[in-house]
Amino acid sequence: MRFQAIPIIRIFDEAKAREFYLEFLGMSLDWEYRFEADFPVYMQVSRGSLVFHLSEHSGDCTPGSKTFVNTDELDTLHHEITSRGYRYSRPDITTAPWGDRVFEVVDPFSNRILFNERTIT
């Protein structure tokens, strides 16, 4: 049996969402959907097996949520995204209270994504 959780993340501005998720985080746009041309967007972005749904629809989810993402390449990911020079986020790698190495980014809509690399003890 295989499972995959896909968080739905509330966004309010499609251009800002694209700048953050596609340009800063280096994700790809898989698809987008609107009921009609001038309606809110619902889209899927991904990077490898990491998949997010981004929604402008009121009621789909709560703005200001936090998503926890495990990775085994924290340093590589951190270097890659911080080298892009996104002026609104310059995350540092820190040690979490549970002992893992982490860094967190906050999107333009106050949603947080915590990238976590487990430490071997």
Backbone hydrogen bonds, N-H to C=O, Kabsch-Sander energy under -0.5 kcal/mol:
donor,donor_aa,acceptor,acceptor_aa,energy
9,I,7,P,-0.6
9,I,53,H,-3.5
11,I,55,S,-2.8
17,A,13,D,-2.3
18,R,14,E,-2.6
19,E,15,A,-2.2
20,F,16,K,-2.3
21,Y,17,A,-3.0
22,L,17,A,-0.5
22,L,18,R,-1.7
23,E,18,R,-1.6
24,F,19,E,-2.1
25,L,20,F,-2.3
27,M,21,Y,-2.3
28,S,46,S,-3.3
30,D,28,S,-0.7
30,D,44,Q,-2.9
31,W,44,Q,-1.2
33,Y,42,Y,-2.5
39,F,36,E,-1.9
42,Y,33,Y,-1.8
43,M,54,L,-2.6
44,Q,31,W,-2.6
45,V,52,F,-2.5
46,S,28,S,-2.1
47,R,50,L,-2.4
50,L,47,R,-2.0
51,V,49,S,-0.6
52,F,45,V,-2.7
53,H,7,P,-2.6
54,L,43,M,-2.9
55,S,9,I,-2.6
56,E,41,V,-2.5
60,D,57,H,-1.6
65,S,62,T,-0.7
67,T,112,R,-2.7
69,V,67,T,-0.5
69,V,114,L,-3.2
71,T,116,N,-2.8
77,L,73,E,-2.5
78,H,74,L,-3.0
79,H,75,D,-2.6
80,E,76,T,-2.4
81,I,77,L,-2.6
82,T,78,H,-2.4
83,S,79,H,-1.6
84,R,81,I,-1.0
85,G,82,T,-1.1
87,R,85,G,-0.5
89,S,86,Y,-1.3
94,T,102,V,-3.0
96,A,94,T,-0.6
96,A,100,D,-3.3
99,G,96,A,-2.5
101,R,117,E,-1.9
102,V,94,T,-2.8
103,F,115,F,-1.8
105,V,113,I,-2.3
107,D,111,N,-2.8
110,S,107,D,-1.8
112,R,65,S,-3.0
113,I,105,V,-2.8
114,L,67,T,-2.9
115,F,103,F,-2.9
115,F,113,I,-0.7
116,N,69,V,-3.1
116,N,114,L,-0.5
117,E,101,R,-3.0
118,R,116,N,-0.5
121,T,119,T,-0.6
